[in-house]
Amino acid sequence: MSDAPETDAELAVRLATEAGRQLVEVREQMFADGLSYWDVMDTGDMLSHRFIGAELSRLRPHDAVLDEEGSEDPRRFDGDRVWIIDPLDGTREYGERGRHDWAVHVALWGGDRFIAGAVSLPAVDLVLATDPAPPHPRSDRPRPRIITSRSRAPYAAVLVANALDCDAVRLGSAGAKAMAVVLGEADIYLHDGGMYQWDSAAPVAVALAAGLHASRVDGSPIVYNARDPWLPDVLICRPELAEPALQALWGDEFRLPVEPVTY
């Protein structure tokens, strides 16, 4: 067994994997004990947050952390290594027995690009990461498939779905929706209803590594580690659908930047 320290990519994968494994185990036990929906959600959030936080503190003590469940780490404003964490994306789905559309997000932002990222889908025992990158998804569907929220379809998604004659699919967490595109189960994920950096960082990192398009809904690159964690929109899709989707939102005069967004 190698004594070499984990690379950033290996650490991202392990944290997402092990946090997910713990979440599955404690969820099953809490359901068996008859605990409430709220107890399941709150316990899962804190369990994953504490595990990931402790491991990063132990193994990357000089790195800053931006965590949905954590307090502000002021080191991130001057640092060039910031872990962006959503310890339990899709808390509501996690609290519902039988749902699989929840995730764990772990990403490392290096100043102007991702260094590493991983999204775990623990209920289906799957982890997708930047290294090794997922294969570029293939699709032979005659109509694009757009994936939207369980509870509502953002107006922007409705515009794109109508313009591109899409079939619509609904899922829970942002990570589950984005990974459906990475896996080729859907072709477009568009969200404009409000989210935070931790909701999209790891999914965007993995999507870019898989050769997909990822941007803001105006086509501009997504930049992370801004002082305000609010980052309200994202478009992840097959590259050939990016310009048609953005034209559906902004009109025929829209053109993508010459330089594509890459990992």
N, C-alpha and C positions, 0 to 999 in steps of 0.2 A: 504494500500500500504506500502511495506517494505521500511524503511529508510536505510537499510544496503547498504554499498557501493558496486558498481559493482565488481564482481570478474574479473580477467584478461580475462577469457574465455567469460564472458558476455560482457565485454567491446569490445573485438575483434569482436564479432558477431554484436553488435550494430553499431560499426564504419563502418563495411563493409556494413551492411544493410542500414544505414541512408545515407552514401555516395552514395550508389547505387541508392537510391530513389531520391536523389537530381540530380544525373546524368541523370536519366530517364526524370525527369521533365524539366530540362534545355535543354536537347537534343530535346525533342518534341517542346519546345517553339522556339528554334533556327531554327529547320527545318520549322516551321510555318512562321517564320519571313524571311525565304529565305536566311539565312546566309550561308557563304561558308563552304565547307568541312574543310578548315584549321581553320576557326573561331570556328567551333563546337569542333574540337579536342582540340585546345588550351584552350578554355573556360572550357571544361570538366576536363582536366588535372588539371588546377589551382583551380577549384572549389573543387574537391575532396581532393587535397593536402592541401588546406587551412583549410577545415573542419576537416580532421583527425588530422592535426598538432595542431590546436587550442584545440581540445578535449584532446589530449595527454598532451599538455602543461598544461591544466587546471587540469586534473585528475591524471596524472602520471608525475609530473614535474621533478622528479629525475631520470626517465628512459631516456636512450639514444634512438635516432631515426635514422634509416637508411632508407631514403625515396628517391625514384627515382627522385623526383622533388625538393628535399630539398638540402641545403648546408650541407657540412660534419659536423657531430656532434662528436667532438673528445672525448666526454665522453664514446663513445662506445668501445674505445680501452682498457679501464680499467674497464668497467662496466660488470655486469653479468645479466643485463636486457636490452635487445635491441629490440625495435619494428622495424620490417622490413616491409616496406610499399611499395606497388605499387598502387598508388591512382587510376590509370586507366590503366589496363593491356589490350592491344588491342586497342590502341588509333585509329589506322586506321579503325578498324571495327566500333568503336563508331561513327566515322565521316561519315559512310555510312548508309543511310536510310534503315531500315529494318533488319540490321544485329543484331544478338543476341549474337555472340561469342566474348564478351568482359567481363571484370571482375574487381573486386576490391579485392586486397590482403592485409590482415592484419595478421601479425604473431608476436609473442613475443618469442625471443630466450633467453634461460637462461644459457648461458655459455657453455653447452655441449648438450643441447636438447631443444626441444620446450616446452614452458609453455602453449601456447595457439595459436590458429590460426583460421582464417575464410576466406573463399572465397565466395564472392557474385557474382552471375550471375544476375544482375539487370533486364536485358531485359526479363528474364523468371521468375522473382520474386522468386529466389531461393538462399538460403545461406547454405553452407556446412561448418561444423566447427569441431574442435577437441573435443568439449564438448557442446552438446552431439555428440558423434562420429557417422558418418554415418554407416549404416549396411554394412557388408562385401558384395560386389556385387557378384551376381551369374551370370553364363553364361552357356548356353547350345548350343552355336554356334559350328558348326562342324569345322570351321576354325577361328583362332584368328583374331581379328580386330585391326589393328595398326592405330594410328591417327597421322597425320603429318601436316606440315604447309600448309597454303593456297597456298603459292607462290612456294615452292620447297620442295622436300623430301630429307632430309639429307642422305648422302651416307650410314651412319650407319643404318638408318631406312630401306633403300633399302636392305641392307645385311640381316637384321633380317626378313623383310617381305618375301624375297625369301627363306630363310632357313626354316622358320616356315609356309610357304604357307599362308600368311596373306592376308586378304582383307584390302584395304586401305581406310581411310576416311580423309578428309581435313577439318580443322577448323582454326579459327584465333588465338586468344590469347592463351598464355601458360596456363592460368587459366582455360579457357574453355576446352582445350584439356585434361588437367589433371583431371578435374572434370568429363569428359566423361568416364574416366576409373573408377573413384570413383562411378559413377552412373551405371556402368555396360553397358554403351553404346559402349564402346571400351574396349580392353584388354591390350593394350600396348601404352604408349606414350614415345617416345625416341627423344631427341633433342641433337644434337652435333654441332650446327652451331653458338654458341655464345649466351650468355645471362648473366644477372647479378643476384646478390643474391635476389633482390626483385622480379624477374620474377618467381622464383621457391619456395621461402621460404614457403609462406602460402599454396600453392598447395601440397608441400611435407608434411607439417604438417598434413593436412587433409587426404592425402592418407595414411600416416602411421597410423593415428588414425583409419582408416577404415580397417586396416589389410593388406594393399597392400605392395608390395616391392617398395622401393624408394632408389636410389643410384646414384653415378656417373656412367658413361658408362663403367668404368673399374671394377665396382662392389663395389667400396669402399664407405663408408658412406659419406654423404654430410655434411660438417661442415660449419656453417654460422658464420657471423661476422668476417671474415678475413679482414685484413686491406684493401686489394684490393677487391672492390665489384664485380669484374669480376668472374663469376662462370659458365663456358661455356656449361656445359652439364648436362643432367639428364635422368634417366630411371625410369619411374613409370609403374608398371604392376602388373598383378595378380601374386601371389607368385610362382605358379607352372610354370610360363613362364619365370621367372627371369634367371634361369640357362641356359635354351635353348637359350634365347636371347643373353646372354653374351657369350655363347659358339659360337654362330653364328658370333660374333664380334671378338673373341680372340682365337678360336680354341678349340679342344676337351680337351685340358689340363686345361682349365679354371675351377675353382671350386669357388663357393661362400664362403665367410668367414663362419666359424663355427657359429659365433654369428650373427644372422640376424639383420638388421637395424630395430629398433622399435621406436615407439612413446613413 
